[in-house]
Amino acid sequence: MFIAVFFFAVSLIVGCAKGNDAVTTGEERASRDTRAVVLMPSADGTLIFEGTSSLIDASHLEDGYVMVKFTGDGKIKMQLTHEDKEPYTYDLPASGEFQTFPLSCGDGHYTLNIYRNISGDQYAFVDGASFDVSLKDEFTPFLHPNQYVDYTGETEAVSFSEELAGGASNDLDVVKRIYDYVVKNVVYDNDKAENVPSSYLPDIDDTLQTKKGICFDYASLMTAMLRVQRIPTQLVIGYAGKDYHAWISVYTEETGWIHGIIQFDGKNWVLMDPTFAAGQGLAKYIGDGSNYNAMFYY
């Protein structure tokens, strides 16, 4: 039997879950309904792929996510590939608990492969599956929690989003209020940035409570609070020119998608002026688009 061995050059954004019913908290407000809505992923078992040490639950592909758990041991990685696009590589904890992964590339054919570390940076194939996806709409992958933006109805940041959004007149006002709070109250943790492991995943409430974090923490916290305010939000990783860069993009009915409304330039988070966000303001950061190379959407 031939065993394929793969070498991963893994990079992570370190410098810079039951029922599909919505969990709703809070009270309706006159200017804008700011009740937090949590669309919790669910592994219902209606479409599963069972491997030797893994279980892939594809029951909610139309909702924009797939759930995976690994029951064996070892250092495990997972690759999720949409047709001929660049694969998304994740660390998969050998915890026996389901992890949620977004189907960020939209409709089409996906391949999901799981690999175990055998030596150094070498990984061997363990289990895999493939499936076709037809989403309910383009927004659903960016309204659910996932491994990188992990929250539940009990997450403190969820209820706090209601407080921050209280009195907001529209979705862009909510974006500004959440951005203002996070950048004014959360400080960059240089020690953490220097020592963070490659497998690091953000803890949203830890960031909110300690008011410290790295780029990944800021982005995950803001994305979570915007999603539960029913604002489709993408955490985007890529390049602006030659620099590794993070963006947060949002969709509103008034504007459509505003790409990069919140950006990390390697030193600071920046909020674009929403007045110009859909037009020439974006050119300040990405020119005609030729320097903007978005690679991964979470």
C-alpha positions in Angstrom: 0.0 0.0 0.0 1.3 3.4 -0.9 1.1 6.1 1.7 1.2 9.7 0.5 3.3 12.0 2.6 2.6 15.7 2.6 4.8 18.6 3.7 3.0 21.6 5.1 4.4 25.1 5.2 2.0 26.3 7.9 1.3 29.9 8.6 -1.2 31.3 11.1 -2.6 34.7 11.7 -0.7 35.1 14.9 1.1 38.4 14.4 -1.2 40.6 13.2 -21.1 23.5 19.3 -26.3 22.3 19.1 -29.3 22.8 17.0 -29.4 25.2 14.1 -32.0 27.3 15.8 -31.0 30.9 16.6 -30.4 31.7 20.2 -31.8 35.2 20.8 -31.2 37.4 23.9 -32.0 40.9 25.0 -34.8 43.3 24.3 -35.9 45.1 21.1 -34.9 48.7 20.8 -36.6 51.4 18.8 -33.8 52.6 16.5 -32.5 49.2 15.5 -33.1 45.7 16.8 -29.9 45.0 18.6 -30.8 41.6 20.1 -28.0 39.2 19.6 -28.7 36.2 17.4 -26.5 33.1 17.6 -26.8 30.6 14.8 -25.3 27.6 16.5 -23.8 24.8 14.3 -25.2 21.3 14.7 -23.9 17.8 13.9 -27.2 16.2 13.2 -25.9 13.0 11.6 -28.1 13.2 8.5 -25.0 13.1 6.3 -21.8 11.7 7.7 -18.5 10.3 6.5 -17.0 8.0 9.1 -13.3 7.2 8.9 -10.9 5.1 10.9 -10.4 7.8 13.5 -12.6 10.6 12.4 -16.2 11.6 11.9 -17.2 14.3 9.3 -20.7 15.6 9.7 -22.0 17.3 6.5 -25.6 17.7 7.6 -25.6 21.5 7.2 -23.7 22.2 4.0 -26.4 24.5 2.8 -25.8 26.6 6.0 -22.2 27.1 5.1 -20.3 24.8 7.4 -19.0 21.3 8.0 -18.2 19.7 11.4 -15.3 17.4 12.0 -14.0 15.5 15.0 -10.9 13.3 15.4 -11.0 10.5 18.0 -7.4 9.2 17.6 -4.2 10.6 18.8 -1.3 12.5 17.4 -0.7 15.9 15.8 -3.5 16.3 13.2 -4.1 18.7 10.4 -7.1 19.1 8.1 -7.2 20.5 4.6 -10.5 21.8 3.1 -10.2 22.5 -0.6 -12.8 24.1 -3.0 -12.3 22.8 -6.5 -9.0 24.2 -7.8 -8.5 26.9 -5.2 -5.8 27.1 -2.5 -6.5 24.7 0.3 -7.5 26.0 3.8 -5.3 24.2 6.3 -6.4 23.8 10.0 -5.1 22.2 13.1 -7.6 19.5 14.2 -7.5 18.8 18.0 -7.5 15.1 18.9 -10.2 15.8 21.5 -13.0 13.8 20.2 -15.2 16.9 20.0 -16.6 18.5 16.9 -15.0 21.5 15.4 -16.8 23.8 12.9 -15.3 24.9 9.6 -16.8 27.4 7.2 -17.4 26.7 3.5 -16.1 30.1 2.7 -15.7 29.6 -1.1 -19.4 29.2 -1.7 -21.1 26.7 -4.0 -19.2 23.9 -5.6 -17.2 20.8 -4.9 -15.2 20.4 -1.8 -12.6 17.9 -0.7 -11.8 17.4 3.0 -8.7 15.5 4.0 -7.2 14.7 7.4 -3.5 14.0 8.0 -1.4 12.8 10.9 2.1 14.0 11.6 4.7 11.3 11.2 7.9 13.2 11.5 9.0 16.9 11.5 6.8 18.6 8.9 5.7 15.4 7.2 2.1 14.3 7.3 0.4 11.2 6.1 -3.2 10.9 4.9 -5.6 9.4 7.4 -9.2 10.0 6.3 -11.1 12.1 3.8 -14.4 12.9 2.1 -15.8 15.0 -0.7 -19.1 16.7 -1.2 -21.0 19.2 -3.3 -22.3 22.4 -1.7 -25.3 24.6 -2.6 -25.6 27.4 -0.1 -28.9 28.9 1.0 -27.3 32.3 0.3 -23.8 33.8 0.1 -24.0 35.2 3.7 -24.6 32.1 5.8 -20.9 31.0 6.1 -20.2 34.4 7.6 -23.0 34.4 10.2 -22.1 31.2 12.1 -19.4 30.6 14.6 -16.4 28.5 13.5 -13.0 27.3 14.8 -11.5 30.8 14.3 -14.5 32.8 15.4 -15.8 30.6 18.3 -18.7 31.6 20.4 -22.0 30.3 21.8 -25.1 31.9 23.4 -23.2 31.9 26.7 -20.2 33.9 25.4 -20.0 37.2 27.2 -19.1 39.0 24.1 -22.5 38.0 22.6 -24.5 39.8 25.2 -22.0 42.7 25.3 -22.6 43.3 21.6 -26.2 44.3 22.5 -24.9 46.9 24.9 -22.4 48.3 22.3 -25.1 48.4 19.6 -27.7 50.0 21.8 -29.1 53.1 20.1 -27.3 52.5 16.8 -29.3 53.8 13.9 -28.1 51.3 11.3 -25.6 48.5 10.6 -22.7 50.8 9.8 -23.2 52.6 13.1 -23.0 49.2 14.8 -19.7 48.5 13.0 -18.3 51.8 14.2 -19.4 51.3 17.9 -17.9 47.8 18.1 -14.7 48.9 16.4 -14.4 52.0 18.7 -14.8 49.9 21.8 -12.3 47.2 20.9 -9.5 49.5 19.7 -9.9 51.8 22.7 -10.0 49.1 25.3 -8.0 46.1 24.1 -4.2 46.6 24.1 -1.7 44.7 21.9 0.0 41.9 23.9 3.6 41.9 22.6 4.7 39.1 24.9 1.9 36.9 23.7 2.8 37.7 20.1 6.4 36.6 20.6 5.5 33.3 22.2 2.2 32.3 20.6 2.2 28.7 19.3 1.4 28.0 15.6 -1.7 26.1 16.7 -3.1 29.1 18.6 -6.9 29.8 18.5 -8.5 32.9 19.9 -10.5 32.8 23.1 -13.1 35.6 22.5 -14.1 36.1 26.2 -10.5 36.0 27.4 -9.7 38.9 25.0 -12.8 40.8 26.3 -12.0 40.2 30.0 -8.2 40.7 30.0 -8.4 43.5 27.4 -5.3 42.2 25.8 -4.6 40.3 22.6 -2.8 39.9 19.3 -4.1 40.6 15.8 -6.0 37.3 15.6 -7.7 38.0 18.9 -8.9 41.5 17.9 -10.2 40.2 14.6 -12.0 37.2 16.1 -13.7 39.4 18.8 -14.9 42.0 16.4 -16.1 39.5 13.9 -18.1 37.5 16.5 -19.8 40.7 17.9 -20.8 41.8 14.4 -22.1 38.4 13.3 -24.4 38.1 16.3 -25.7 41.5 15.4 -26.9 39.9 12.1 -24.2 41.6 10.1 -22.5 39.1 7.7 -18.8 39.5 8.5 -15.7 38.0 6.8 -12.4 37.7 8.6 -10.0 38.0 5.6 -6.3 37.2 5.4 -4.1 38.1 2.5 -1.6 40.6 1.2 -1.7 44.4 0.6 1.3 44.9 -1.6 4.1 42.9 -0.1 2.7 43.0 3.5 0.7 40.2 5.2 -2.5 41.8 6.1 -5.9 41.3 7.8 -9.2 42.7 6.8 -12.7 42.6 8.2 -15.4 42.9 5.5 -19.1 43.4 6.2 -22.3 43.3 4.2 -25.3 45.7 4.8 -28.4 46.0 2.8 -27.7 49.7 2.3 -24.1 49.3 0.9 -23.7 45.7 -0.2 -20.3 44.2 0.7 -17.8 46.7 2.0 -14.4 45.0 1.7 -11.8 45.9 4.2 -13.9 48.3 6.3 -11.7 47.3 9.3 -8.0 46.7 8.5 -4.8 45.8 10.3 -1.8 47.4 8.8 0.8 45.4 10.8 0.8 48.0 13.6 -2.7 49.3 14.1 -6.3 48.6 13.4 -7.9 51.2 11.1 -11.6 51.9 10.4 -12.4 53.3 7.0 -14.7 56.2 6.9 -18.1 54.5 6.1 -19.0 57.5 4.0 -16.3 56.6 1.5 -16.0 52.9 2.1 -17.9 51.9 -1.0 -16.0 54.3 -3.2 -12.8 56.2 -3.3 -12.0 55.6 0.3 -11.1 52.0 -0.4 -8.6 53.2 -3.0 -6.5 54.7 -0.3 -5.7 51.2 0.9 -5.7 49.0 -2.1 -5.5 51.3 -5.1 -7.2 49.9 -8.2 -7.4 46.4 -6.5 -4.2 45.1 -8.1 -2.4 45.3 -4.7 -5.2 43.6 -2.8 -4.7 39.9 -2.7 -7.3 38.3 -0.4 -6.3 34.7 0.2 -8.5 33.2 2.9 -12.0 34.0 4.3 -13.1 32.8 7.7 
